[in-house]
Amino acid sequence: MTKDPGEIIAGDAARPSPFAPQLEAFEAYWKEKRHGALVPRRSDIDPRGIEPLLSHAFVTERIAPGLARLRIAGGHLTDLMGMEVRGMPISAFLEPGARDALAHHLVCLFDQPATLRLTLSSAARPGAPALSGTMIMLPLRSDLGDVSRALGCLVTNGTIGRGPRRFEISHAEVTPLEGDGLPDAAPRLVSDSGPEDVPAQHVEPAARSASERPYLRLIKG
């Protein structure tokens, strides 16, 4: 069953995320920047367009199949980990048992390409109450035109408590993108216990330019 875009899960009960409208607007902004193309360029992303979720936003860079590191990250991600997160792999926010599933989803995100939405949960422990959240990742093209970047957002519901906070994947939704000007394909639901294999169009990433500028800066004020 397809879940609401902003839905979070706590225990056995699902409820709407308080960030649902902002998440919808975040993804709508990314779609607007496609300008009829399959994937927008990173240079087209303006922080003012995602201001309501600026502290929750991040940009990742693909560094190997199934592995992406944070190039830019908002303050909420630092709060969750209790430390500076720029340069860390995005998998650092997940429990070790969930990282293989994330790696599979990241291959789909960059190679198909596709959008990714994860429903997350973090169990309670001393000094840190139970926490739920939603992460979305949306592919971007680099200056060289390869799909090797992603614009993302991580929102949580509950008190962070003592970090670092790491999450299990309760639900994953991978939506392959279709051709220029066409609507997105129907979402493909994937269980974190065993992602199903689907044919993926392989895109050989080009080498990263050393002079690439960080167009998106998460600075407010």
N, C-alpha and C positions, 0 to 999 in steps of 0.2 A: 504494500500500500504506500502510495506516495505521501510523504509528510509535508506539512506546511513549511515554506522556506525558512521561517524563523523559529521553528519548533525546537524545544529542548526537552530532554527526558530526565526525570529524577525518579529513581526507583522504577516502579511499573507504570507510573502515571505520566502522560505527556501533557504539556501545557504550553501556551504560546510564550515566546520570549518577549520580554519588555522592549527588546531592541528590534523586533520584527520590522517596523516601518523604516527604521534607519538602514537595516540590512537590505531591504528591497530597494531603497534609494541608492545605496552603495553599488549594488549590482546594475541598477538602471543607468547610473552614471558611466560605468564601464561599457555597457552596451551602446550608449550614445557615442562614446569615443571610438567605436568600431568604424563609424562612417561608411557602413556598407561592406567593410572588409571582414575577414574571418576573425582576426585578432588585432586589437589596437596596439599602437606603439607606446612604449613607456614614456616617451617624450610628450605624448598627448595628455598624460595624467597630470592634472593640476590639483594640489592639495586643497584648494578652496572648494573643489567639487565634492570632496568627501569630508568636509569640515565636521559634521555632526559625529563622525566616528574616527576622527583624526588620531586620537590617542590609542585607538584599538587597531589601527591600520599597520600594515607592513608591506615590504617588497622583498621577495626572495629571488635568488639567482640559482639556476640549475648548475651544479658543479659535476654531476655524474648521473647516470640513469638511476632514478629513485632517490636522489639526494639533492636537497636545496638548502642553501644557507641564507640567513637574514642579512640583507644589505642595509635596510632601514627598518626601524621598529618604533612604534608609539610607546608612550609611557606605561600603558596598561600591561603590555607584555613584560616590561621590566618589573612591574609590581608583582606579576604572577610568579616570576622566577626569583625575585629578590636580588637581582643582579643585572648588570648590563647584558643585553642579549644580542646586540649586533655582531655578526660574524658566526653566531651559533647556527647549527642545523635546525630547521623547523621541527625536526623529530624530537628535539630536546623537550618539547612541551608534551610529549606522549610517554606513557609507560613503555618500558622495553618490549612487552608483549604485543603492543599495538604498532610497532614501528615497521614491521614487514608489510602490514596492510597499507600503511601510509606510503611506503616506497612504491608499491604497486599502483596506488592512486596517482602518485606524482608522475610516473611513467605515462599514464593515460593523459594527465593534464598537459604535459609538454609535447608528447608525441602525436596524439590524435589530431588536434588538441581538444581539450575538454575543460569544463568548469568543475570544481570540486566543492562539495558542502559536507562538512562533518558535524555530527551531533556528538558532543563530548560530555564525559562525566568524570569527576575526581572524587574518590571516596574520602570520607571524613577520617581524620587522624588527630592526635593531640595537638591543639593549637591551630587546627585548620579544619573548619566544618566542611560538609559535603558541598561540592560546587559543580554546576552544570554550565555548558557553554555551546557556542556555535562558531565554527571556523569556516570561512569561505576563501577559496583561492581561484583567481581568474587570470588566465594566461595573457602575457604581454610579449610583444616583439622588441628586441634590443635595437640599438642603432644600426646593426648589421642586417636586421630583418629576420633573424632566427627567433623562434619561440623558446626563449631561455630565461624569461623573467615571469613573475606572477605578482599581481596585486592581491593582497589578502587582508582579512579582518578577523580578529578573534574577540568575541564578546563573551562575558560570563555572567551568571546569575547567582548571587550569593556573596558571602564574605570571603575574601581571599585568605585571611589568616596568615599563618607562617609559611613562607615559601621554602623551597620551590614547589609549585603546584604542577603536577603532571596528570594527564588525562588518558582514559580509555576511550575508544571509539564505540559509541552506542549505535550509530547509524551513519552510513555513507551514501552519498548521492553523486554519481559521476554523470555529467551531461555532455556527450560529444558535441562539438560545434559542427554546423553544416556550412555549405558554400556561401559565397558573397550574397548578401541581401536576403538569405533564406532564414526562416525561423530556426531556433535551436532544436536539436533532436530531443526526443522524449528522454527523461531522466532514466538512468540505469541504476537500480538500487543494489547495493553491495553490502553483504554482511562482513563485519570485521573478523569473523571466524574463518572466512575463506572466500576471498574475492574471486568472482568468476572470470574466466579468461574470455576476452573478446579481441577480434582482430584490430590492430592499431596501426595506423599509417605511420611509418617511421620517418622522422625528420632528422636528418643529420645536422647537429648544431654546428654553427660556424664558430671560429675562434673568437674569444672576447677581445674587444679593443681595449688596450691599456688606457686609452684616453677617454673612455666612456664617462660622460658626466652624470652625476646623480640628480636627475631632473626633479624627482619627487623628494622633497625634504619635509619631514614631519615636524615643522616648527610653527608654533602658533604665537601670534602677537605682532 
